[in-house]
Amino acid sequence: SPDALLDSADAVLKCTTGEDLLATRELCQPLEANCPIDVVWSELDQIFPVGQFTETARQRIPNARHLVLEGIGHVPMFDDAQRVARTILDTVSRTSASEHVTAL
């Protein structure tokens, strides 16, 4: 119903989970990984705004490539599924499959 939709939208807009999650330094140490990692932000995301969380993400995942998808909102696959797919494929293509195979 229209009222349920408005209630859901209000709940999302008032949610502080992102702030709590990314601002809690004692829960996460910097991630060290031996595979490519892209942290991809949506430029127009109002839930996880680029300017508010990028420095924390860079500290926590220092070896990652940090990218911003311009003109994209909180659900990037709805806004531009093709660009999201290309971004994922680009990340995956930076490592050969053989680097992740463990010999038995």
Protein Blocks (a to p, Z undefined) as FASTA:
>chain_A
ZZlmmmmmmmmmmpcklmmmmmmmklpccdddfbdcdddddfklcklgfklmmmmmmmmm
mmbccdddehiafblmlmommlmmmmmmmmmmmpcfklmcccZZ
